[in-house]
Structures are given as C-alpha cells and as structure tokens.
Amino acid sequence: PNIILVMPDDVGYGDYACFGNPVMRTPSVDAFKEQSLLFARFHVSPTCAPSRAALMSGRHEFKSGVTHTIYERERMSLETVTLPQMLKTAGYTTGIFGKWHLGDEEAYRPESRGFDEVYTHGGGGIGQTYPGSCGDAPGNTNIDPALWHNGKWVKTKGYCTDLFFDQASKWMDSKRGKDQPFFAYISLNAAHSPYVLPKEYYEHYLGKPEVSETIAKFFGMIENIDTNFGKLLGKLDEWGIADNTLVIYLASDNGGTKGIHIHNAGMRGSKGRPYQGGTRVPCFVRWPGGKVPAGKECSALSSGMDLFPTLAAITNAELAEPVKNQVEGRNLAPLHNNPDGEWPTRTLVHHVGRWDKGKAEDWKYTACAIQDARFTLVNNKELYDLEADSGDKPPEYDNVIKKYPEVAARLRAEYETWWKEVQPFMVNE
C-alpha cells in the first residue's frame, strides 16, 4: 500500500473532541476514529526528538543516541537504519513534510537518511535556535516561513501547517499514477510553540470557559491540523487510492501540553513527565484494502517503536541481520485484522532524559518509568496499578508499592538490565 503517517506535535490525548474535550472542534479526526482501528494504549516518548528517533529506528531512542531535544543530543546516530531507508528497499519513494528534529548537520539531515522529498524547518521548532545546535533559520516564524526544500532554503507564503499539507498533497499527486508506492511522513510542528497563526483560525475559541488567549491559539492550531487532515483524506477519495493507502494518524509525539487543564482524558502528567499523560497517545490505523476493521479498538500495550517492524512486515521489506538486530519494536500487523488477538506480555521504558551532559548516572532513577500492561514503576519508588479504580483521581495517584513489592522488584530488575544495555549506544553523551 501507499503509506501516510501524520503526526502533530505537543497534542495530548485529551485535545480531541472524540476523547471528551468539551471545547475542541476536531470533526475530521472524530470521523476518522469511526473509519479506523484505534490503538488505545499506544505510547511514545515524553518529548519530541526522542519520539521521532524511536519512530524512525524501531528501537528505544537512547539506542540511537537521542537523549535530549537540543545541545546536539537530538542527533540520531549515523549507524541507525531509518524507516524510510527500510521502505526504499521495498521499492518505496519517500517524503517528509514538517518537522525532522534529528540533526541539522549535513550527514544527519532527512535527505541523508532516506527521504527523497524534503520540505521541513530546522531545529526543534520554527524559529528556535540553541547554543551548540544549528537550529532553524534565524528569525523564522509560522507565517511565511523559510523552509528547507530538497537542499536549499526557500521563502514561502502562508501558514506552516497549510504549507506542509499542501506540499505533501502535491508530491503524492505526482507519485500516485506511477507503479512505485509512496511513503509520506507529515510530521507537523503544530501545535508546538510559538503559538503564531492567523487570527481567523483561533478567534472562535476566545472567551470559552478557562480558555486563555494562548490556549485558544493552541486549540486553533489543532483545529487547523484537523481541517487539513480532512482535506487530505478527501484527496485520497478523489484520486481513487483510499482503499490501498494505509493512513496512520499518530495523534502526538508526546503527551499533552497547553490543553491539559481543560481536559487530560483522565490521566496524570504531561509532556516531559514519565506518567501516562506524558507518553500515552491515540494511534489510528485505516487501511480498507488491508481489511483493517473500522470503528474498533485494540487494547494491546503498543509503542512508536512498533511502527518500523509493522511496516516492514506489511511491505515485505527484506531486513539485513544488522537491521533485524537493531529493531526491538513488535509487529502490530496481526492485530490489524484481529484486535483482540494474542499479544505476549512486554515492558516499555519511558525516560525523559535531558540531564546535564555527563550526568546520566545521576538521572538513572529521575523522570523515568517502566511499565507492563497493568503496572508502572515511576522514578523507582512509585508503583501504580493502571487497572485500579481510583475514584475521581487518575490511577497514578495511589502508590501501591507496599502492596505489590514483588511487582516493583520485577520491574526494577528489568529496568536495571535495560539501563546497563543502553549505555554503549548513548553516543551523543
């Protein structure tokens, strides 16, 4: 199939109307939920660049050297075989539209890592620059930004999200009539700060209960994503390729941010924290030609790492032994047709990273969690039963470490093994 992966930035589980947000308007995603299979217990990393590294590599971000979002610690190691490189071995042409955030030096850029078409901004956000990192074009902004297009900066006219979707649509339109399938990675910078967008996109949220101007702009950025996503789906119908296009809408690269005080979908925490609210996001999969059921949910504990082996299996990509050994995610494809199928137990590690350089060992038990399908051990001292009913509070408020010491010991032992295992891979330290 053709493959489209859409991923907004800094949008939480609770920022969509279909998950109970009382203010947001997201009709396209709400409708898409009824057309797709929802992986309801899907986890990403607590922050931006790490999530992208896990997605691109099929393994924990630390194993690609990504332990931060800045200070050259966002650069994905050059030994990492990427998702687009893998798909090219299966005959795909590949394009990225939006945010890369895995290194701006020449060897690390998306065009050096498997993408044929590149239309991105630099750094971690439009206009963001940091000491020790290349960052974005100086003075850049969301409206009329300078964007990196196939090896050179171009000055554009328009709002960034509109531009990224428009360029992706033009590129896909140029590829759809050919025998070669395409992979379009639409990795948006919205709704990340700076909250700069045309007023008509957000003014209807002003004055809503508890909605400040900043939150109104944040919600406006999300609604604009939703509008563009709906237009994209309409294009697939118009082009007659919807049945054989696998569309993945990964609702965010980390947990919620500006909208969590309005609605956080019953979770504790946000971006940059190791609780469920910092790592759990919805992941929708639609592929009619692949017989993926519509309007269904899958409760399997799943991860951004899983998309690499899943797409490898779907496309029949031949993985060399070094690549097979790199990947630690799981193939979700059997669950596409049988959402309630067998799914062996597993654990996932969430670590915020971001320690001062050289201080990794001091942060070993700080801002981290290891979880299985039922329990999560946070910061090595808090154990939560994710299946427990905690009344009006999210389940991660009732520390049950004294009640289940054997569970804490098991998860702690697995974390110790993991920490030792990742040390040689953290090359940016």
MOURMO-V442989 format. One line per field, one symbol per residue. ss: DSSP state (H for helix, E for strand, C for the rest). phi: phi as a letter, one per 40 degrees, with the letter a starting at -180 (. if undefined). burial: I if it has 16 or more other C-alpha atoms within 10 Angstrom, else O. A space follows every 10 residues. Layout:
ss->???
phi->???
burial->???
This chain:
ss->CEEEEEECCC CCHHHCHHHC CCCCCCHHHH HHHHHCEEEE EEECCCCHHH HHHHHHHCCC HHHHCCCCCC CCCCCCCCCC CCHHHHHHHC CCEEEEEEEC CCCCCHHHCH HHCCCCEEEE ECCCCCCCCC CCCCCCCCCC CCECCEEEEC CEEEECCCEH HHHHHHHHHH HHHHHCCCCC CEEEEEECCC CCCCCCCCHH HCHHHCCCCC CCHHHHHHHH HHHHHHHHHH HHHHHHHHHC CCCCEEEEEE CCCCCCCCCC CCCCCCCCCC CCCCCHHHHE EEEEEECHHH CCCCCEEECC CEECCHHHHH HHHHHCCCCC HHHHHHCCCC CCHHHHHCCC CCCCCCCEEE ECCCCCCCCC HHHCCCCEEE ECCCEEEECC CEEEECCCCC CCCCHHHCCC CCCCHHHHHH HHHHHHHHHH HHHHHCCCC
phi->.cbbbbacbg bcdccbdcbh ccbcbbcccd ccdcbbcccc bbbbccacdd ccccccbgad dccbgcbaba fgccccdccc ccdccccccc gccbabbhbb gbhbcdcccd ccbhccbbab bcgcacgcbb dgbcgcddgc acbfccbcbf gacbcbbhcd cdcccccccc ccccbccbcc cbbbbbbccc bccccbadcc cbccccgcdg bccccdcdcc ccccddcccc cccccccccg bccbbcbbbc cacaccbccc ccabfgbcga dgbccdccbc bcbbbbadcc fcccgbbbcc cbadcccdcc cccccfcccc ddcdcccbcb ccddcccadc ccadcabbbb bcggccdgbd ccbdbbfbab bbcbbbbbfg abbbcccccb gccdccbbcb cccbcccccc cccccdccdc ccdcccccc
burial->IIIIIIIIII IIIIIIIIOO IOIIIIIIIO OIIIIIIIII IIIIIIIIII IIIIIIIIII IIIIIIIIII IIIIIIIOOI IIIIIIIIOI OIIIIIIIII IIIIOOOIII IOIIIIIIII IIIIIIIIIO OOIIIIIOOI IIIOIIIIIO OOOOOOOOII IOIIIIIIIO IIOOOIOOOO IIIIIIIIII IIIIIIIOOO IIOOIIOOOO IOIIIIIIII IIIIIIIIII IIOOIIOOOO IIIIIIIIII IIIIIIIIII OIIIIIIIII IIIIIIIIII IIIIIIIIOI OIIIOIIIOI IIIIIIIIII IIIOIOIOIO OOIOOIIIII IIIOIIOOIO OOOOOOIIII IIIIIOOOOI OOIIIIIIII IOIOIIIIII OIIIIIOOOO OOOIIIOIII IOOOOOIIOO IIOOIOOOOO OOOOOIIII
